[in-house]
Amino acid sequence: AGRVGRVGQAVLKMLQYGERASARLSPDVVQALRFHLYIVMHVPPRIVYTGPGQERAPLVMYTDAEYTPGAAPQLGMVLFRGPPMRPIGVSLVLPASSTQDWLQRKQQIFPAETLAVVLALCLFAPALQGRDALAFCDNAAAVATLIRGTAHCSDVLKMAEVATLQQLNHSIRLWTEWVDSQSNPADGLSRAGVRDGWTCRHNWFLHEARAQVPNLTCLLYT
């Protein structure tokens, strides 16, 4: 099942390596077992085309996050859909409800950069449906997390799991790669939003997302 098989493993690992106070299964363990049963019953085989002309070129997506202590993180996302369709640029300021459950850190750029990819998968899902995609991000820790599909931190782990499930639900084959900040076209959207000068000089569809960010826990189990 690839990365999706990792979802729910954190609870099972705690059961494997931790001390058990009772033989009774907790609700978290039951939920994880039910998820893996669902995966076995519903995940289709992975089909890889090797013949000429059978695959469409992958879509290319860039994400970025800007975090200043004391201020709400701002995210930027760009999807290049290939000509003749114009790229889509999205800017989003995270509401406090989206960050209040993050673990305490001196710097929150890691979860912000990871969440940017997760939300890009949500927002761009109609275009990404059934496609191969390349996601470029300028935070190495976020890239590594999304490639593995897991993380040691509980808040970022949930983001990685949601990203994996979004790929499963929309039949997206995603590869995440690092890119330097100066080469990231989403950089301006994460700092100045849709009014960024460099971004405005390009013929993109620009959107400033104001809707409530989806609750990650709801996305995980719906």
LINKAPE-V20824 format. One record per helix or strand of 3 or more residues. SS is the DSSP state (hx for helix, st for strand). FROM is the first residue (numbers start at 1). TO is the last residue. Records with the same first field share a line. If there is no record, write none. Layout:
SS=FROM-TO, FROM-TO
This chain:
hx=2-6, 9-17, 27-42, 96-99, 109-123, 125-128, 140-148, 154-169, 181-183, 187-191, 193-195, 197-200, 216-220
st=59-66, 74-80, 88-93, 132-137, 173-178, 205-209
